[in-house]
Amino acid sequence: MPYELTWLDGRPRILSLRLFDPFGQDEINSLRSALKPVLAEPPPLFVLLEIETRNTTDLINQAMASGDDGDSVSGVLSDLAPHLESSRLAIVGGGAPVKAMIGLYRYVIGQQDDLVRVFAGKQQALEWLREQAGQAE
């Protein structure tokens, strides 16, 4: 699969999700199934999303798609919605298109900087997630 979903060791439990190429409809369906047990966990969730796909624009187009069947990245994001208010998402990679998408998302829903942040490196992202998790305890 062109994604890797693992719990990182230690406390707080941080979910690591790495996306690789190619990432199409079959991968979205598989990821959605893999996330079901994660979503059964009580909030908050602390997620490290590493985007290692070469075609970030296609990934964003899939994220913006709104199929009635929910079989899109936006469907996966909808599944995560009940966890969002108390959870945190740290994104590494994806470049300018991901930063622009997150900026648009924040503007549209009036979201604060403390829910989703984009980082240049994995270590910074992990430090922020651990700090946020400490505040949630």
Secondary structure, DSSP 8 states (H G I E B T S, - for coil): --EEEEEESSSS-EEEEEE-S---HHHHHHHHHHHHHHHTS-S--EEEEEE--S-HHHHHHHHH---TT--SHHHHHHHHHHHHTT-EEEEEE-HHHHHHHHHHHHHHHT--TTTEEEESSHHHHHHHHHHHHHHH-
